[in-house]
């Protein structure tokens, strides 16, 4: 049976670990890109109640990425319950990515 000496085995393990690290980096970049691409979708994809959707559109929030830095408490017409519903829909959307 063919045996690998310790030096070659160490080189192989080092090369393999570098490949693993590179694959993980590329996967993280891909994952981040896909999330941003998905966030480019219109807010209608969230299946929000019509009242919340109308409030968001009226205030200029047309796409999901518009909501990233939004302070929901400052959007006129969104109360505590509607903010909670909006947050739940966003959580559900991002959990599917």
C-alpha positions in Angstrom: 0.0 0.0 0.0 1.2 3.5 -0.8 2.0 5.6 2.2 2.4 9.4 2.3 5.2 10.7 4.3 4.6 13.3 7.0 6.0 16.2 5.0 3.8 15.6 2.0 0.8 15.0 4.2 1.4 18.4 5.9 1.7 20.1 2.6 -1.5 18.5 1.4 -3.3 19.5 4.6 -2.0 23.1 4.3 -3.2 23.3 0.6 -6.5 21.8 1.5 -7.0 24.3 4.4 -6.2 27.2 2.0 -8.8 26.0 -0.4 -11.4 25.7 2.4 -10.7 29.2 3.5 -11.0 30.5 -0.1 -14.3 28.6 -0.7 -15.7 30.0 2.6 -14.8 33.6 1.6 -16.3 33.2 -1.9 -19.5 31.7 -0.3 -19.8 34.7 2.1 -19.4 37.1 -0.8 -21.9 35.2 -2.9 -24.4 35.1 0.1 -24.0 38.8 0.6 -24.5 39.6 -3.0 -27.6 37.4 -3.2 -29.2 39.1 -0.2 -28.6 42.5 -1.8 -30.0 41.3 -5.1 -33.1 39.9 -3.3 -33.5 43.1 -1.4 -33.9 44.9 -4.8 -37.3 43.4 -5.0 -40.4 45.6 -4.7 -42.0 45.7 -1.2 -45.1 44.0 -2.6 -43.2 40.7 -2.4 -43.4 40.9 1.4 -47.2 40.3 1.2 -47.8 43.0 3.7 -51.3 44.1 4.7 -52.5 46.7 2.2 -52.5 49.5 4.8 -48.8 49.0 5.6 -47.9 48.7 2.0 -49.8 51.9 1.1 -48.1 53.8 4.0 -44.7 52.6 2.8 -45.3 53.5 -0.8 -46.7 56.9 0.2 -43.5 57.6 2.2 -41.2 56.6 -0.7 -40.3 53.1 0.4 -40.7 51.2 -2.9 -38.1 48.5 -2.6 -37.0 46.2 0.2 -33.5 47.8 0.4 -35.2 51.1 1.1 -36.2 49.7 4.4 -32.7 48.7 5.6 -31.9 52.0 7.3 -35.4 53.2 7.9 -36.6 54.0 11.4 -40.0 52.5 11.4 -41.1 54.5 14.4 -40.7 57.7 12.3 -42.8 56.6 9.4 -46.1 58.5 9.6 -49.0 56.0 9.9 -47.0 53.1 11.2 -47.9 52.4 14.8 -46.6 49.7 17.1 -48.7 46.9 15.7 -47.9 47.8 12.1 -44.2 48.1 12.9 -44.3 44.7 14.5 -46.1 43.2 11.4 -43.6 44.8 9.0 -40.6 43.5 11.1 -42.1 40.0 11.1 -42.6 40.1 7.3 -39.0 41.3 6.8 -37.7 38.6 9.2 -39.6 35.9 7.3 -38.3 37.2 3.9 -34.7 37.2 5.0 -35.0 33.8 6.7 -35.9 32.4 3.3 -32.7 33.6 1.7 
